[in-house]
Amino acid sequence: MPNILLLVSPSCGACPSAKSLWKQLRVKYSFSYREVDITTPDGQELANRHSVRATPATIIDGRLTFIGVPGRESAEKALLLKMRPREG
């Protein structure tokens, strides 16, 4: 199951759209989801680790995947790639 982490900030105008997108996708797909405010110590550590300089930023399975609000199609594609069973 993919792990989605959304870095947000209180002054971010686009963050509500990103939150809404991921919450809508949770209805259709199974993944863990967490929002982290980058003004908190945890958020600062994550932003520094992933070199995030703008919000919203989406981290999927520990990898920075999107800066800004992803298009729904792009977000779904990223989820589906993580949901495929591994071959071998």
N, C-alpha and C positions, 0 to 999 in steps of 0.2 A: 504494500500500500504506500503510495507516495506521501511524502511529508512536505506540506506547503507552509512556508513561513513568509508572512507579509510584513515588511518593515514600513511603518507609517510614522507620520509626525502630526502634531496638533494643528500646525499651520498649513498643512498640505491640502490644496484645493482639489487634487485628483484622487486623493486617498479614498474618499467615500465610494467613488466609482470602482476602484480596484477591490475594495471590501465587498461591494455588491456582486461583482463578477464572480469572485471565488465562492461566496455564499450560495449563489445560484448554481454553480457547478457542483457543489456538494450535494445538491438534490439528485443529480444525475450520476455522479461518480463517488466512489468511496476513497477518501483520503483524509489524512489528519491535517488540521488547519490551525494555525496560531497567528495572531497579530501581535507584533512587538513595536512599541513606541520607541523611536530612536533617541528620544531625549532621556530614556531611562538608562541605568548602568548596563543592563542586559542588551538593550538596543544599541548602545554605543559600542559595546564589545563586538556584536554581530556586524555592525556597519563597518568597523575598522577591519575585522577579519576578511570581509568580502569587498572591501574598498568601495563601499556604497557612499555616494555623495549626493544622491537625490532620492526622494520618495515619491510615489510608492516604489518599493523594490521587492520582487518576488524571488525567494530562494526555494528551489525544489530539490529535495534530497541533498541538502548541503551545498548546492551549486547555484550561484547567482544566475537566474534565467531571464528575468525581465526587469527593466527599469522603466517606470511609467506604467500606465494601464495597458496590459496586453489586450489585443483583440481576442474576442471569444474563441475564434477558430484557432489562433495560435496557442491560447491557453489549453484548449481541449487537446490539441496535438501534443503538446508537452506532457500532459497528463497521460495520454494513451501510450506514449513512448515509454513512460515509467511503469505502466501497468502490464506491459507484455511479459509473458513468462520467459524466463531465460532459457535459451536452447543450449544443449550440450550435456 
